[in-house]
């Protein structure tokens, strides 16, 4: 019996090689080539190719620019991340760690859409129909227009989609379905690529919108070929620690909306519950009159978020003091600590510095620079910052505080939550409308900001 032929395929880009390579020549990733059975070669005459659309070239000026209609799911945080709702005929990929809540949220969305009269098909390749029914009962989902299909063969899924004609289809997950004519196992690069291509083509042909659930690797990337993220219209990622109840839904790609929007959920026994006011929630457990705590105002898309930036500065007994940051860029943290030591005269070279953003959020925008510096100096001097003060601003290498965008929205959100003082870049004061009950303190340098924040009130 002849030995079966095998290929080494890159899990990141799909590059194929006849032998194992440590580094993929296609994308440059290391240790990403895995062995799998080589697909059978089908003669050209016997291949079945899907017919093209037969569309003709149209002048750009004659194309209708009307906005594509959207369908609201009824889950406000999900609609926000999608850009206002689901675009008809779109394909969305939802990815996240195991147990993060992907299937729960999509099943809740399916139930809400079915309650509105939309026909929904939930295809499960990981669980049985009975397991889905038990989960639906726990989530209080009981809609007549919601159909469940336990199937993994793409050909059968296509046939049921054309037969049922749903408005929305959920495939959970794309790594479990397969095409029988491909010899490789489900979840391989070729299977994921071809299965996703067939399902997305159905959505583009008018067979309803499509949601694909995707697994992630230990590095946090979507499992399978990188081309999968290029094929879909939107990529939604779930963030959060499975040991805590907070979940963050973020759009990594969205052809019909912003990629900066986030949705905040709370995981409970009854399902994913929307968090309408995340700022108030993130600050609810903040320790007042404690050194090393500063309230920062960041922007996530069009939504201002107030978060607690915490710092702990302690004497180091190591040759190289430790620098640890959770929710902040470690490179940016090292830069700001150097600015504080050089421009503000703070002695940090013999101190361990630990930083954390409470609530599990990640702050990546420059407006978090000034509150980070304030938290570090507060912990270093063991001086609590005023509890009614919110801080934002970018810090440059010369110690200057630069202006940031959306200053009016940040100030308005802080005033709504009861803060009475705001330390911000002086450049942002120009044209900034007055806010009732809010005192605006403009600063030009990080030294001036630290002196103002740490000064004892008369």
VOPAGU-2260 file (C-alpha; in pm, 1 decimal, decimal comma):
REM VOPAGU-2260
SITE   aa  ch    i         X         Y         Z
SITE  UNK   A    0       0,0       0,0       0,0
SITE  UNK   A    1     156,5     333,7    -103,5
SITE  UNK   A    2     239,7     576,4     172,5
SITE  UNK   A    3      -1,8     868,4     202,0
SITE  UNK   A    4     148,7    1197,3      90,2
SITE  UNK   A    5     165,9    1480,2     342,2
SITE  UNK   A    6     224,5    1852,9     331,0
SITE  UNK   A    7     341,9    2104,9     586,2
SITE  UNK   A    8      99,4    2399,0     598,4
SITE  UNK   A    9     149,6    2729,2     784,7
SITE  UNK   A   10    -128,0    2793,8    1036,3
SITE  UNK   A   11     -87,0    3170,0     995,0
SITE  UNK   A   12     -90,5    3230,2     619,2
SITE  UNK   A   13    -157,5    2889,8     458,6
SITE  UNK   A   14     184,7    2853,3     293,8
SITE  UNK   A   15     244,8    2494,0     182,0
SITE  UNK   A   16     579,7    2315,0     182,8
SITE  UNK   A   17     689,5    1962,9     107,3
SITE  UNK   A   18     912,7    1953,8     416,1
SITE  UNK   A   19     912,0    2107,2     760,4
SITE  UNK   A   20    1063,9    2452,3     799,8
SITE  UNK   A   21    1131,0    2635,6    1122,4
SITE  UNK   A   22    1037,0    2971,3     970,4
SITE  UNK   A   23     751,3    3016,4     725,0
SITE  UNK   A   24     878,2    3172,6     397,3
SITE  UNK   A   25     534,3    3327,2     340,2
SITE  UNK   A   26     470,7    3527,3     657,5
SITE  UNK   A   27     791,0    3484,7     856,5
SITE  UNK   A   28     624,2    3315,3    1155,4
SITE  UNK   A   29     829,7    3064,9    1352,8
SITE  UNK   A   30     716,0    2707,1    1429,6
SITE  UNK   A   31     388,2    2758,1    1245,2
SITE  UNK   A   32     411,0    2470,6     990,8
SITE  UNK   A   33     207,6    2159,9    1074,8
SITE  UNK   A   34     189,8    1831,9     889,8
SITE  UNK   A   35    -136,0    1725,5     728,2
SITE  UNK   A   36    -251,2    1493,4     454,4
SITE  UNK   A   37    -206,1    1627,7     102,6
SITE  UNK   A   38    -537,5    1692,5     -77,6
SITE  UNK   A   39    -621,2    1463,8    -364,1
SITE  UNK   A   40    -556,2    1605,4    -710,0
SITE  UNK   A   41    -878,1    1622,3    -907,7
SITE  UNK   A   42    -855,1    1641,6   -1288,8
SITE  UNK   A   43    -940,0    1980,2   -1435,1
SITE  UNK   A   44   -1238,3    1845,0   -1627,8
SITE  UNK   A   45   -1388,9    1688,7   -1315,8
SITE  UNK   A   46   -1361,9    1996,3   -1096,6
SITE  UNK   A   47   -1684,5    2168,9   -1001,7
SITE  UNK   A   48   -1647,1    2542,0    -993,5
SITE  UNK   A   49   -1910,4    2781,0    -865,5
SITE  UNK   A   50   -2045,6    3001,2   -1142,4
SITE  UNK   A   51   -1959,0    3370,0   -1127,8
SITE  UNK   A   52   -2214,3    3642,2   -1082,0
SITE  UNK   A   53   -2188,3    3760,6   -1442,8
SITE  UNK   A   54   -2191,6    4122,6   -1330,2
SITE  UNK   A   55   -2090,5    4399,5   -1571,4
SITE  UNK   A   56   -1867,3    4697,3   -1503,7
SITE  UNK   A   57   -2063,4    5003,9   -1394,0
SITE  UNK   A   58   -1940,2    5365,9   -1387,0
SITE  UNK   A   59   -1866,0    5482,9   -1034,5
SITE  UNK   A   60   -2094,5    5785,3   -1070,7
SITE  UNK   A   61   -2394,3    5561,1   -1143,5
SITE  UNK   A   62   -2359,5    5343,2    -831,8
SITE  UNK   A   63   -2631,5    5397,9    -573,3
SITE  UNK   A   64   -2480,2    5549,8    -259,1
SITE  UNK   A   65   -2778,1    5478,1     -34,7
SITE  UNK   A   66   -2676,8    5343,6     306,4
SITE  UNK   A   67   -2727,4    4972,5     342,6
SITE  UNK   A   68   -3017,8    4880,2     570,8
SITE  UNK   A   69   -2937,4    4742,6     914,5
SITE  UNK   A   70   -3127,1    4513,4    1145,5
SITE  UNK   A   71   -3113,0    4595,9    1515,8
SITE  UNK   A   72   -3055,9    4290,1    1733,0
SITE  UNK   A   73   -3205,9    4442,3    2045,0
SITE  UNK   A   74   -2876,9    4405,9    2237,2
SITE  UNK   A   75   -2755,0    4764,8    2250,9
SITE  UNK   A   76   -2388,6    4693,8    2322,4
SITE  UNK   A   77   -2368,3    4445,2    2032,9
SITE  UNK   A   78   -2538,1    4689,7    1796,7
SITE  UNK   A   79   -2295,3    4963,3    1904,4
SITE  UNK   A   80   -1990,7    4750,8    1817,8
SITE  UNK   A   81   -2144,0    4647,8    1483,2
SITE  UNK   A   82   -2197,2    5013,9    1393,9
SITE  UNK   A   83   -2571,9    5035,5    1453,5
SITE  UNK   A   84   -2692,5    4685,7    1368,5
SITE  UNK   A   85   -2640,2    4394,4    1132,0
SITE  UNK   A   86   -2600,5    4484,2     764,4
SITE  UNK   A   87   -2805,6    4256,5     540,7
SITE  UNK   A   88   -2589,6    3998,8     364,5
SITE  UNK   A   89   -2282,7    4065,1     578,2
SITE  UNK   A   90   -2046,7    3806,6     725,1
SITE  UNK   A   91   -1923,6    3856,3    1082,3
SITE  UNK   A   92   -1654,7    3656,7    1264,6
SITE  UNK   A   93   -1676,9    3640,8    1646,5
SITE  UNK   A   94   -1363,8    3508,1    1818,2
SITE  UNK   A   95   -1250,1    3468,6    2176,2
SITE  UNK   A   96   -1106,7    3238,4    2439,4
SITE  UNK   A   97   -1297,4    2925,9    2544,5
SITE  UNK   A   98   -1573,1    3004,3    2794,4
SITE  UNK   A   99   -1560,3    3379,4    2730,4
SITE  UNK   A  100   -1927,1    3394,1    2622,6
SITE  UNK   A  101   -1929,6    3385,7    2241,3
SITE  UNK   A  102   -2199,8    3120,3    2204,9
SITE  UNK   A  103   -2403,6    3266,6    2490,5
SITE  UNK   A  104   -2417,3    3616,3    2341,6
SITE  UNK   A  105   -2494,6    3493,1    1989,4
SITE  UNK   A  106   -2770,4    3264,3    2115,7
SITE  UNK   A  107   -2921,9    3558,7    2301,6
SITE  UNK   A  108   -2898,9    3767,3    1983,7
SITE  UNK   A  109   -3063,3    3487,1    1785,5
SITE  UNK   A  110   -3348,0    3473,6    2036,3
SITE  UNK   A  111   -3396,9    3852,7    2022,0
SITE  UNK   A  112   -3402,7    3850,7    1640,7
SITE  UNK   A  113   -3644,9    3557,5    1631,6
SITE  UNK   A  114   -3877,9    3737,5    1874,2
SITE  UNK   A  115   -3894,2    4023,6    1621,6
SITE  UNK   A  116   -4013,9    3785,5    1350,4
SITE  UNK   A  117   -3680,7    3715,4    1180,2
SITE  UNK   A  118   -3605,0    3356,9    1083,2
SITE  UNK   A  119   -3278,0    3241,4    1242,3
SITE  UNK   A  120   -3078,1    2921,3    1191,0
SITE  UNK   A  121   -2824,7    2819,2    1457,5
SITE  UNK   A  122   -2577,2    2560,6    1323,2
SITE  UNK   A  123   -2379,7    2383,8    1594,2
SITE  UNK   A  124   -2080,3    2165,4    1525,1
SITE  UNK   A  125   -1953,4    2138,9    1882,5
SITE  UNK   A  126   -2269,9    2063,8    2077,8
SITE  UNK   A  127   -2581,0    1858,6    2022,1
SITE  UNK   A  128   -2922,5    2010,1    1961,5
SITE  UNK   A  129   -3024,8    1901,9    2311,2
SITE  UNK   A  130   -2736,5    2096,8    2467,0
SITE  UNK   A  131   -2836,9    2407,2    2274,4
SITE  UNK   A  132   -3195,7    2364,8    2394,0
SITE  UNK   A  133   -3080,4    2339,8    2756,2
SITE  UNK   A  134   -2871,4    2654,9    2720,5
SITE  UNK   A  135   -3158,8    2837,5    2551,9
SITE  UNK   A  136   -3387,8    2747,5    2840,9
SITE  UNK   A  137   -3133,5    2883,0    3090,0
SITE  UNK   A  138   -3109,0    3205,5    2888,4
SITE  UNK   A  139   -3488,3    3228,6    2863,4
SITE  UNK   A  140   -3474,2    3199,7    2483,6
SITE  UNK   A  141   -3789,6    3037,7    2344,2
SITE  UNK   A  142   -3872,1    3174,1    2000,2
SITE  UNK   A  143   -4060,9    2982,2    1732,9
SITE  UNK   A  144   -3853,7    3125,5    1446,9
SITE  UNK   A  145   -3524,5    2995,9    1590,2
SITE  UNK   A  146   -3408,8    2670,4    1425,9
SITE  UNK   A  147   -3120,2    2451,6    1545,8
SITE  UNK   A  148   -2911,7    2230,0    1315,5
SITE  UNK   A  149   -2644,8    1992,6    1450,2
SITE  UNK   A  150   -2426,1    1938,8    1141,9
SITE  UNK   A  151   -2059,1    1963,8    1044,9
SITE  UNK   A  152   -2058,2    1888,1     670,0
SITE  UNK   A  153   -2061,4    2211,7     470,7
SITE  UNK   A  154   -2255,6    2057,0     182,0
SITE  UNK   A  155   -2540,2    1961,3     415,0
SITE  UNK   A  156   -2531,3    2300,7     583,8
SITE  UNK   A  157   -2560,2    2472,5     245,8
SITE  UNK   A  158   -2858,2    2255,8     154,7
SITE  UNK   A  159   -3038,3    2332,0     483,2
SITE  UNK   A  160   -2971,8    2703,7     448,9
SITE  UNK   A  161   -3125,4    2707,7     100,7
SITE  UNK   A  162   -3413,3    2493,6     223,8
SITE  UNK   A  163   -3488,6    2695,8     539,3
SITE  UNK   A  164   -3410,3    3038,9     383,3
SITE  UNK   A  165   -3314,7    3206,5     715,1
SITE  UNK   A  166   -3257,9    3577,2     756,0
SITE  UNK   A  167   -2962,8    3509,0     987,2
SITE  UNK   A  168   -2733,6    3209,2    1020,9
SITE  UNK   A  169   -2488,7    3134,4    1302,9
SITE  UNK   A  170   -2220,2    2867,3    1254,7
SITE  UNK   A  171   -2060,4    2758,4    1582,1
SITE  UNK   A  172   -1779,5    2708,4    1506,4
SITE  UNK   A  173   -1602,5    2741,3    1171,8
SITE  UNK   A  174   -1317,8    2517,6    1295,3
SITE  UNK   A  175   -1554,2    2219,3    1334,0
SITE  UNK   A  176   -1715,0    2215,2     988,3
SITE  UNK   A  177   -1552,0    2053,1     688,0
SITE  UNK   A  178   -1583,7    1982,5     318,0
SITE  UNK   A  179   -1586,2    1605,8     245,8
SITE  UNK   A  180   -1392,9    1637,9     -79,9
SITE  UNK   A  181   -1088,0    1778,8     104,8
SITE  UNK   A  182    -875,2    1508,1     263,1
SITE  UNK   A  183    -744,8    1714,7     557,2
SITE  UNK   A  184    -902,7    1714,0     903,3
SITE  UNK   A  185   -1155,1    1976,1    1022,7
SITE  UNK   A  186    -983,4    2285,2    1157,2
SITE  UNK   A  187    -691,3    2267,0     916,0
SITE  UNK   A  188    -598,5    2564,8     703,4
SITE  UNK   A  189    -751,6    2429,9     383,0
SITE  UNK   A  190   -1073,6    2317,1     554,3
SITE  UNK   A  191   -1130,2    2647,8     731,5
SITE  UNK   A  192   -1054,2    2847,8     418,4
SITE  UNK   A  193   -1280,1    2648,9     186,1
SITE  UNK   A  194   -1564,0    2607,9     437,6
SITE  UNK   A  195   -1571,0    2977,1     521,1
SITE  UNK   A  196   -1556,3    3068,6     152,3
SITE  UNK   A  197   -1859,7    2853,1      73,5
SITE  UNK   A  198   -2066,8    2992,4     362,2
SITE  UNK   A  199   -1972,9    3354,2     293,5
SITE  UNK   A  200   -2064,7    3307,9     -72,3
SITE  UNK   A  201   -2412,9    3199,8      37,4
SITE  UNK   A  202   -2452,6    3518,6     241,3
SITE  UNK   A  203   -2342,6    3735,6     -51,3
SITE  UNK   A  204   -2588,6    3557,2    -280,9
SITE  UNK   A  205   -2879,2    3672,6     -64,1
SITE  UNK   A  206   -2921,3    3382,1     177,7
SITE  UNK   A  207   -2918,4    3606,0     485,0
SITE  UNK   A  208   -2650,9    3746,5     712,1
SITE  UNK   A  209   -2387,9    3512,8     853,4
SITE  UNK   A  210   -2215,0    3488,8    1191,0
SITE  UNK   A  211   -1911,6    3263,1    1225,8
SITE  UNK   A  212   -1773,1    3165,8    1566,6
SITE  UNK   A  213   -1395,0    3122,9    1563,5
SITE  UNK   A  214   -1144,7    2970,9    1802,9
SITE  UNK   A  215    -827,4    3152,6    1905,1
SITE  UNK   A  216    -472,4    3031,8    1959,2
SITE  UNK   A  217    -280,9    3061,8    2284,9
SITE  UNK   A  218    -134,2    3389,3    2153,2
SITE  UNK   A  219    -487,2    3531,4    2113,8
SITE  UNK   A  220    -498,9    3525,5    1731,2
SITE  UNK   A  221    -787,3    3370,7    1537,8
SITE  UNK   A  222    -707,7    3004,5    1468,0
SITE  UNK   A  223    -676,7    2905,4    1104,2
SITE  UNK   A  224    -554,2    3095,2     799,9
SITE  UNK   A  225    -508,8    3470,7     819,5
SITE  UNK   A  226    -717,2    3501,8     505,5
SITE  UNK   A  227   -1027,8    3418,6     712,7
SITE  UNK   A  228   -1020,6    3764,4     870,9
SITE  UNK   A  229    -989,4    3923,3     526,6
SITE  UNK   A  230   -1287,9    3732,9     388,0
SITE  UNK   A  231   -1543,5    3852,4     645,3
SITE  UNK   A  232   -1689,7    4202,0     676,3
SITE  UNK   A  233   -1637,9    4237,6    1051,6
SITE  UNK   A  234   -1423,8    4070,3    1317,3
SITE  UNK   A  235   -1546,2    4087,9    1677,5
SITE  UNK   A  236   -1315,8    3982,2    1960,0
SITE  UNK   A  237   -1409,7    3902,8    2317,7
SITE  UNK   A  238   -1175,0    4018,2    2591,7
SITE  UNK   A  239   -1178,4    3948,9    2961,8
SITE  UNK   A  240   -1074,1    3702,9    3227,0
SITE  UNK   A  241   -1296,7    3397,6    3260,6
SITE  UNK   A  242   -1240,8    3417,4    3638,0
SITE  UNK   A  243   -1418,0    3755,5    3644,8
SITE  UNK   A  244   -1763,4    3850,7    3525,1
SITE  UNK   A  245   -1675,3    4147,0    3301,8
SITE  UNK   A  246   -1652,7    4095,2    2924,9
SITE  UNK   A  247   -1549,2    4344,7    2657,7
SITE  UNK   A  248   -1659,6    4308,4    2296,9
SITE  UNK   A  249   -1432,2    4491,7    2054,1
SITE  UNK   A  250   -1441,2    4532,9    1675,7
SITE  UNK   A  251   -1100,8    4450,0    1528,9
SITE  UNK   A  252   -1236,9    4505,0    1177,0
SITE  UNK   A  253   -1563,0    4654,4    1050,6
SITE  UNK   A  254   -1636,3    4748,8     691,8
SITE  UNK   A  255   -1963,5    4914,9     791,8
SITE  UNK   A  256   -1863,6    5105,6    1104,7
SITE  UNK   A  257   -1592,7    5216,8    1343,9
SITE  UNK   A  258   -1330,1    4975,3    1474,9
SITE  UNK   A  259   -1284,8    5171,4    1798,7
SITE  UNK   A  260   -1621,8    5096,0    1958,1
SITE  UNK   A  261   -1647,3    4854,8    2249,6
SITE  UNK   A  262   -1936,6    4684,0    2423,1
SITE  UNK   A  263   -1925,7    4599,2    2793,5
SITE  UNK   A  264   -2113,1    4298,6    2933,1
SITE  UNK   A  265   -2148,1    4123,4    3264,7
SITE  UNK   A  266   -2152,4    3743,4    3259,1
SITE  UNK   A  267   -2423,6    3599,6    3481,5
SITE  UNK   A  268   -2611,4    3272,2    3513,4
SITE  UNK   A  269   -2890,1    3422,5    3303,1
SITE  UNK   A  270   -2652,6    3516,6    3021,5
SITE  UNK   A  271   -2465,8    3825,2    2906,4
SITE  UNK   A  272   -2610,6    4140,6    3063,4
SITE  UNK   A  273   -2541,2    4479,4    2906,8
SITE  UNK   A  274   -2353,9    4738,2    3110,9
SITE  UNK   A  275   -2512,1    5068,2    3015,9
SITE  UNK   A  276   -2278,9    5285,5    3225,6
SITE  UNK   A  277   -1932,5    5124,6    3230,0
SITE  UNK   A  278   -1759,3    5431,3    3377,8
SITE  UNK   A  279   -1968,6    5420,6    3693,6
SITE  UNK   A  280   -1914,8    5047,0    3718,3
SITE  UNK   A  281   -1537,0    5069,3    3678,9
SITE  UNK   A  282   -1511,1    5334,7    3950,8
SITE  UNK   A  283   -1758,5    5178,9    4195,0
SITE  UNK   A  284   -1490,0    4990,0    4390,4
SITE  UNK   A  285   -1226,4    5262,0    4379,7
SITE  UNK   A  286   -1040,2    5316,8    4705,6
SITE  UNK   A  287   -1065,8    5681,8    4807,3
SITE  UNK   A  288    -794,8    5865,6    5001,2
SITE  UNK   A  289    -538,9    5604,6    4892,2
SITE  UNK   A  290    -209,9    5699,0    4729,7
SITE  UNK   A  291    -125,5    5568,3    4384,3
SITE  UNK   A  292    -475,5    5601,5    4237,8
SITE  UNK   A  293    -571,7    5842,5    3958,6
SITE  UNK   A  294    -892,3    5869,2    3756,6
SITE  UNK   A  295    -825,7    5883,3    3381,6
SITE  UNK   A  296   -1072,3    5957,1    3104,9
SITE  UNK   A  297   -1012,1    5758,0    2786,5
SITE  UNK   A  298   -1204,3    5735,9    2461,6
SITE  UNK   A  299   -1325,2    5408,2    2314,3
SITE  UNK   A  300   -1468,0    5508,9    1979,4
SITE  UNK   A  301   -1734,6    5770,7    2055,5
SITE  UNK   A  302   -1771,6    5665,9    2419,5
SITE  UNK   A  303   -1571,1    5834,8    2699,4
SITE  UNK   A  304   -1469,5    5591,7    2974,5
SITE  UNK   A  305   -1347,7    5685,3    3321,0
SITE  UNK   A  306   -1110,7    5426,7    3466,6
SITE  UNK   A  307    -894,4    5393,5    3776,0
SITE  UNK   A  308    -521,0    5387,2    3699,8
SITE  UNK   A  309    -332,5    5236,5    3993,6
SITE  UNK   A  310      39,3    5251,5    4070,4
SITE  UNK   A  311     256,6    5099,1    4340,1
SITE  UNK   A  312     611,8    5225,7    4383,1
SITE  UNK   A  313     829,9    5038,2    4631,0
SITE  UNK   A  314    1198,4    5024,8    4715,8
SITE  UNK   A  315    1384,1    4769,0    4505,1
SITE  UNK   A  316    1644,4    4527,7    4634,9
SITE  UNK   A  317    1732,5    4401,5    4286,9
SITE  UNK   A  318    2010,7    4510,9    4056,8
SITE  UNK   A  319    1752,1    4586,1    3790,1
SITE  UNK   A  320    1425,8    4721,8    3942,2
SITE  UNK   A  321    1106,5    4559,9    3820,6
SITE  UNK   A  322     860,5    4731,9    3589,1
SITE  UNK   A  323     524,7    4557,0    3551,1
SITE  UNK   A  324     217,6    4696,9    3372,7
SITE  UNK   A  325    -124,9    4539,5    3329,3
SITE  UNK   A  326    -349,7    4710,1    3073,6
SITE  UNK   A  327     -78,2    4955,7    2965,8
SITE  UNK   A  328     198,2    4942,7    2707,5
SITE  UNK   A  329     520,5    4848,6    2887,7
SITE  UNK   A  330     729,9    5048,3    2640,3
SITE  UNK   A  331     522,4    5359,1    2700,5
SITE  UNK   A  332     548,3    5307,3    3075,9
SITE  UNK   A  333     929,7    5294,9    3059,9
SITE  UNK   A  334     931,6    5614,6    2853,5
SITE  UNK   A  335     710,3    5803,4    3100,7
SITE  UNK   A  336     913,9    5688,0    3399,8
SITE  UNK   A  337    1224,9    5826,0    3229,9
SITE  UNK   A  338    1045,0    6158,0    3169,6
SITE  UNK   A  339     945,3    6179,2    3536,5
SITE  UNK   A  340    1301,1    6118,8    3648,7
SITE  UNK   A  341    1461,6    6358,0    3399,7
SITE  UNK   A  342    1204,1    6639,5    3379,6
SITE  UNK   A  343    1023,9    6621,8    3714,3
SITE  UNK   A  344    1315,6    6520,1    3939,5
SITE  UNK   A  345    1151,9    6201,5    4067,2
SITE  UNK   A  346    1391,0    5933,0    4190,5
SITE  UNK   A  347    1272,5    5608,9    4033,3
SITE  UNK   A  348    1591,6    5431,4    3926,9
SITE  UNK   A  349    1601,0    5228,4    4249,7
SITE  UNK   A  350    1227,3    5164,4    4277,2
SITE  UNK   A  351    1001,6    4880,4    4164,8
SITE  UNK   A  352     700,9    5017,6    3976,4
SITE  UNK   A  353     377,4    4822,2    3930,3
SITE  UNK   A  354      89,0    4963,7    3724,1
SITE  UNK   A  355    -263,4    4838,7    3670,0
SITE  UNK   A  356    -584,4    4953,7    3500,8
SITE  UNK   A  357    -873,2    4843,4    3722,0
SITE  UNK   A  358   -1150,6    4647,1    3556,2
SITE  UNK   A  359    -937,1    4461,4    3302,7
SITE  UNK   A  360    -941,0    4738,6    3039,6
SITE  UNK   A  361    -646,1    4830,0    2820,3
SITE  UNK   A  362    -547,9    5194,0    2775,0
SITE  UNK   A  363    -348,4    5257,7    2459,8
SITE  UNK   A  364    -427,7    5619,6    2376,1
SITE  UNK   A  365    -185,9    5904,8    2460,2
SITE  UNK   A  366    -440,5    6071,6    2693,0
SITE  UNK   A  367    -352,8    5812,6    2959,0
SITE  UNK   A  368       2,3    5950,8    2995,5
SITE  UNK   A  369     -72,5    6226,2    3246,6
SITE  UNK   A  370    -290,6    6017,6    3484,1
SITE  UNK   A  371     -27,0    5742,6    3474,0
SITE  UNK   A  372     240,7    5990,6    3580,5
SITE  UNK   A  373      11,9    6127,0    3851,5
SITE  UNK   A  374     -50,9    5779,0    3993,5
SITE  UNK   A  375     322,1    5699,9    4000,4
SITE  UNK   A  376     414,5    6025,6    4174,7
SITE  UNK   A  377     126,3    5985,5    4419,3
SITE  UNK   A  378     251,1    5642,4    4521,4
SITE  UNK   A  379     614,2    5756,5    4532,1
SITE  UNK   A  380     534,6    6045,2    4769,3
SITE  UNK   A  381     256,8    5852,0    4947,5
SITE  UNK   A  382      20,3    6144,3    4886,4
SITE  UNK   A  383    -341,3    6071,3    4784,4
SITE  UNK   A  384    -477,8    6263,0    4489,2
SITE  UNK   A  385    -801,9    6462,0    4527,4
SITE  UNK   A  386   -1093,7    6221,4    4497,2
SITE  UNK   A  387   -1300,2    6465,8    4288,8
SITE  UNK   A  388   -1035,8    6514,8    4017,4
SITE  UNK   A  389   -1016,4    6352,9    3673,6
SITE  UNK   A  390    -699,4    6374,5    3463,9
SITE  UNK   A  391    -610,3    6334,8    3097,1
SITE  UNK   A  392    -333,9    6454,7    2864,1
SITE  UNK   A  393     -38,8    6341,0    2654,5
SITE  UNK   A  394     315,4    6378,3    2789,0
SITE  UNK   A  395     605,8    6446,3    2553,6
SITE  UNK   A  396     973,8    6364,3    2595,2
SITE  UNK   A  397    1048,8    6721,3    2698,1
SITE  UNK   A  398     796,9    6698,8    2979,9
SITE  UNK   A  399     535,7    6908,1    2800,6
SITE  UNK   A  400     165,3    6821,8    2823,1
SITE  UNK   A  401       4,6    6809,7    2479,8
SITE  UNK   A  402    -356,5    6844,5    2375,8
SITE  UNK   A  403    -576,4    6541,6    2307,1
SITE  UNK   A  404    -894,9    6494,3    2106,4
SITE  UNK   A  405   -1257,1    6497,0    2229,7
SITE  UNK   A  406   -1179,1    6709,5    2536,8
SITE  UNK   A  407   -1538,4    6837,6    2565,6
SITE  UNK   A  408   -1681,1    6484,5    2574,4
SITE  UNK   A  409   -1433,0    6377,8    2840,9
SITE  UNK   A  410   -1515,6    6677,4    3061,7
SITE  UNK   A  411   -1891,0    6627,7    3018,3
SITE  UNK   A  412   -1865,4    6259,5    3118,8
SITE  UNK   A  413   -1660,2    6347,6    3426,6
SITE  UNK   A  414   -1913,7    6613,2    3530,0
SITE  UNK   A  415   -2201,2    6370,3    3483,3
SITE  UNK   A  416   -2037,1    6127,6    3727,8
SITE  UNK   A  417   -1993,1    6394,8    3994,2
SITE  UNK   A  418   -1631,2    6505,6    3947,2
SITE  UNK   A  419   -1570,2    6875,2    4015,8
SITE  UNK   A  420   -1210,3    6926,3    3895,4
SITE  UNK   A  421   -1035,3    6831,2    3574,4
SITE  UNK   A  422    -661,3    6857,8    3505,2
SITE  UNK   A  423    -607,3    6875,9    3130,5
SITE  UNK   A  424    -365,7    7025,6    2872,8
SITE  UNK   A  425    -381,6    7403,1    2857,1
SITE  UNK   A  426    -421,7    7389,9    2479,2
SITE  UNK   A  427    -753,4    7209,6    2522,9
SITE  UNK   A  428    -895,2    7504,7    2717,0
SITE  UNK   A  429    -927,2    7705,2    2395,8
SITE  UNK   A  430   -1286,3    7694,1    2279,4
SITE  UNK   A  431   -1386,0    7446,0    2550,2
SITE  UNK   A  432   -1738,4    7527,7    2670,9
SITE  UNK   A  433   -1794,9    7589,8    3039,5
SITE  UNK   A  434   -1942,5    7299,0    3232,9
SITE  UNK   A  435   -2157,8    7364,7    3537,3
SITE  UNK   A  436   -1990,6    7253,5    3859,2
SITE  UNK   A  437   -1659,6    7169,2    3690,1
SITE  UNK   A  438   -1331,5    7355,3    3748,1
SITE  UNK   A  439   -1087,5    7319,7    3459,0
SITE  UNK   A  440    -716,3    7336,4    3541,7
SITE  UNK   A  441    -488,9    7368,1    3239,3
SITE  UNK   A  442    -125,0    7262,8    3263,6
SITE  UNK   A  443     169,8    7297,5    3027,9
SITE  UNK   A  444     430,5    7066,6    3181,6
SITE  UNK   A  445     424,6    6746,1    3379,3
SITE  UNK   A  446     605,8    6919,9    3668,7
SITE  UNK   A  447     332,0    7182,8    3687,4
SITE  UNK   A  448      65,1    6912,0    3684,7
SITE  UNK   A  449     230,6    6716,4    3966,0
SITE  UNK   A  450     270,0    7029,3    4179,6
SITE  UNK   A  451     -93,1    7120,2    4126,3
SITE  UNK   A  452    -225,3    6772,5    4204,2
SITE  UNK   A  453     -11,7    6712,9    4512,5
SITE  UNK   A  454     -51,3    7058,4    4665,5
SITE  UNK   A  455    -230,6    7054,9    4998,8
SITE  UNK   A  456    -566,9    7224,7    4984,4
SITE  UNK   A  457    -584,2    7546,5    5185,5
